[in-house]
Amino acid sequence: MQNQIEILSRIEGFEWDEANIEKNCIKHRVSYVECEEVFFNRPIVVKRDDPHSKLENRFFVLGRTDSERLLFLVFTSRGNKIRVISARDMNKKERKIYEQIEKDTRV
């Protein structure tokens, strides 16, 4: 199983599907810019999404935008690019996990 560092270390950019950009914006009011910001802010939690990795490896990420919005993203990697599949605000359980990790990683 790939770990977080391996998954993100080879990424060189993002690949966007216009339908996913529109879906995330309309359904959850999350812009593609906010999605990209999550990958540059710390802490970031990346885990393999095994139940949804039948046709391709999928991952989920818990992270924050530049404006401190906490997001849950599902993505895959295609070549050296991240392709975000879905994005939404974290739910209560995800926020609790993220906030604990954030607390544990403070120096």
VOBA-1610 file (N, C-alpha, C; in pm, whole numbers, padded with zeros to 5 digits, always signed):
BEGIN
Met+00085-00118+00000Met+00000+00000+00000Met+00090+00125+00000Gln+00055+00221-00082Gln+00131+00344-00088Gln+00100+00429+00033Asn+00201+00500+00082Asn+00173+00592+00191Asn+00156+00734+00135Gln+00120+00824+00222Gln+00091+00962+00185Gln+00207+01026+00110Ile+00328+01009+00157Ile+00444+01071+00095Ile+00464+01018-00046Glu+00452+00887-00064Glu+00470+00828-00197Glu+00364+00878-00295Ile+00241+00889-00249Ile+00131+00931-00335Ile+00155+01073-00385Leu+00190+01163-00295Leu+00202+01304-00331Leu+00339+01343-00385Ser+00441+01263-00360Ser+00577+01302-00397Ser+00598+01309-00548Arg+00524+01234-00624Arg+00543+01232-00770Arg+00444+01321-00845Ile+00359+01391-00773Ile+00257+01474-00836Ile+00317+01604-00889Glu+00278+01638-01011Glu+00330+01760-01076Glu+00220+01861-01108Gly+00096+01828-01076Gly-00011+01922-01106Gly-00147+01856-01092Phe-00246+01919-01152Phe-00385+01874-01140Phe-00444+01854-01279Glu-00535+01759-01287Glu-00612+01734-01409Glu-00758+01749-01370Trp-00829+01834-01442Trp-00967+01863-01405Trp-01065+01820-01512Asp-01175+01762-01467Asp-01287+01728-01552Asp-01391+01839-01532Glu-01434+01902-01640Glu-01528+02014-01630Glu-01656+01976-01554Ala-01704+01854-01575Ala-01826+01810-01506Ala-01804+01802-01355Asn-01688+01756-01312Asn-01658+01749-01168Asn-01641+01887-01108Ile-01581+01979-01181Ile-01568+02117-01133Ile-01707+02173-01106Glu-01796+02156-01203Glu-01932+02208-01191Glu-02010+02139-01080Lys-01998+02006-01073Lys-02070+01929-00970Lys-02029+01973-00829Asn-01899+01983-00805Asn-01850+02022-00672Asn-01892+02164-00637Cys-01893+02250-00736Cys-01929+02390-00713Cys-02079+02403-00684Ile-02161+02336-00762Ile-02306+02347-00745Ile-02353+02272-00620Lys-02310+02148-00605Lys-02360+02064-00497Lys-02303+02101-00360His-02175+02138-00355His-02110+02159-00226His-02045+02297-00211Arg-02056+02379-00315Arg-01996+02514-00315Arg-01846+02510-00287Val-01779+02413-00349Val-01634+02400-00337Val-01574+02425-00475Ser-01484+02522-00484Ser-01420+02554-00611Ser-01298+02465-00633Tyr-01257+02456-00759Tyr-01138+02376-00789Tyr-01014+02439-00725Val-01012+02570-00711Val-00899+02638-00646Val-00888+02595-00501Glu-01001+02589-00431Glu-00999+02543-00291Glu-00947+02400-00282Cys-00989+02315-00375Cys-00942+02175-00376Cys-00791+02170-00388Glu-00736+02249-00478Glu-00591+02249-00497Glu-00519+02300-00373Glu-00574+02400-00307Glu-00511+02456-00187Glu-00490+02351-00078Val-00583+02258-00067Val-00575+02155+00037Val-00443+02079+00030Phe-00393+02055-00091Phe-00271+01976-00108Phe-00144+02052-00070Phe-00154+02183-00049Phe-00038+02264-00015Phe-00037+02310+00131Asn-00141+02280+00205Asn-00151+02320+00345Asn-00133+02200+00436Arg-00084+02225+00554Arg-00058+02119+00651Arg-00136+02147+00778Pro-00174+02043+00850Pro-00153+01903+00815Pro-00248+01859+00704Ile-00212+01750+00643Ile-00295+01688+00541Ile-00299+01538+00572Val-00415+01479+00562Val-00432+01336+00589Val-00477+01270+00459Val-00398+01175+00411Val-00431+01104+00287Val-00439+00955+00317Lys-00548+00893+00278Lys-00568+00749+00298Lys-00625+00687+00171Arg-00594+00564+00150Arg-00650+00490+00037Arg-00798+00465+00061Asp-00879+00481-00041Asp-01024+00459-00034Asp-01053+00321-00093Asp-01022+00217-00015Asp-01033+00080-00064Asp-01170+00042-00120Pro-01280+00077-00053Pro-01410+00036-00106Pro-01441+00091-00246His-01376+00202-00283His-01404+00265-00412His-01287+00254-00509Ser-01194+00163-00481Ser-01074+00150-00564Ser-01081+00028-00655Lys-01195+00001-00709Lys-01211-00118-00794Lys-01147-00099-00932Leu-01178+00011-01001Leu-01126+00034-01136Leu-00995+00111-01136Glu-00972+00192-01035Glu-00849+00269-01022Glu-00826+00296-00875Asn-00702+00323-00837Asn-00672+00357-00698Asn-00732+00492-00664Arg-00815+00493-00562Arg-00873+00619-00515Arg-00826+00644-00373Phe-00820+00772-00340Phe-00774+00815-00209Phe-00869+00922-00159Phe-00871+00938-00026Phe-00943+01053+00028Phe-00843+01135+00107Val-00874+01261+00119Val-00786+01354+00188Val-00870+01442+00280Leu-00816+01466+00398Leu-00871+01565+00491Leu-00769+01677+00495Gly-00815+01799+00471Gly-00722+01911+00472Gly-00793+02045+00480Arg-00714+02152+00475Arg-00771+02286+00489Arg-00729+02373+00373Thr-00817+02468+00343Thr-00790+02565+00238Thr-00714+02683+00297Asp-00674+02774+00212Asp-00605+02894+00259Asp-00693+02979+00351Ser-00825+02968+00332Ser-00918+03044+00417Ser-00967+02962+00537Glu-00896+02852+00568Glu-00923+02769+00686Glu-01048+02681+00672Arg-01101+02666+00554Arg-01216+02577+00533Arg-01166+02433+00536Leu-01233+02348+00612Leu-01195+02208+00624Leu-01269+02126+00521Leu-01193+02058+00433Leu-01254+01984+00323Leu-01217+01837+00324Phe-01309+01758+00273Phe-01291+01615+00246Phe-01291+01601+00095Leu-01184+01545+00038Leu-01174+01526-00107Leu-01153+01379-00138Val-01205+01336-00250Val-01174+01205-00306Val-01099+01233-00435Phe-00986+01162-00454Phe-00908+01185-00575Phe-00840+01057-00621Thr-00793+01062-00743Thr-00710+00957-00799Thr-00590+01025-00861Ser-00488+00947-00892Ser-00375+01006-00964Ser-00372+00943-01103Arg-00354+01029-01200Arg-00343+00987-01340Arg-00209+01035-01390Gly-00119+00942-01409Gly+00018+00983-01442Gly+00073+01058-01323Asn+00119+01179-01346Asn+00174+01262-01239Asn+00080+01374-01200Lys-00049+01353-01219Lys-00148+01457-01189Lys-00254+01405-01093Ile-00301+01495-01008Ile-00413+01465-00918Ile-00540+01497-00993Arg-00636+01405-00987Arg-00767+01428-01046Arg-00869+01418-00934Val-00922+01533-00893Val-01021+01536-00786Val-01154+01486-00840Ile-01212+01391-00769Ile-01340+01331-00809Ile-01455+01400-00739Ser-01438+01424-00609Ser-01544+01493-00535Ser-01484+01572-00419Ala-01558+01673-00376Ala-01513+01759-00267Ala-01633+01810-00191Arg-01616+01816-00058Arg-01723+01868+00028Arg-01660+01910+00159Asp-01740+01979+00241Asp-01694+02013+00376Asp-01684+01885+00458Met-01590+01883+00551Met-01577+01768+00640Met-01701+01757+00726Asn-01739+01632+00757Asn-01847+01613+00852Asn-01789+01617+00994Lys-01874+01606+01092Lys-01833+01620+01233Lys-01724+01518+01271Lys-01741+01394+01231Lys-01644+01289+01264Lys-01508+01317+01198Glu-01511+01358+01072Glu-01387+01389+01000Glu-01316+01509+01060Arg-01392+01612+01099Arg-01334+01730+01164Arg-01264+01691+01294Lys-01327+01604+01370Lys-01269+01560+01497Lys-01135+01488+01473Ile-01131+01401+01375Ile-01007+01329+01340Ile-00900+01429+01297Tyr-00937+01520+01207Tyr-00842+01618+01155Tyr-00789+01709+01266Glu-00877+01757+01350Glu-00836+01846+01458Glu-00744+01776+01558Gln-00765+01646+01580Gln-00675+01571+01668Gln-00538+01558+01604Ile-00533+01528+01476Ile-00404+01518+01405Ile-00333+01652+01405Glu-00410+01758+01384Glu-00353+01892+01386Glu-00292+01922+01523Lys-00363+01885+01627Lys-00315+01906+01765Lys-00188+01824+01789Asp-00186+01700+01742Asp-00071+01611+01764Asp+00053+01654+01686Thr+00034+01728+01575Thr+00149+01765+01492Thr+00202+01905+01518Arg+00140+01977+01611Arg+00190+02112+01644Arg+00324+02100+01713Val+00411+02190+01680Val+00546+02190+01740Val+00552+02289+01853
//
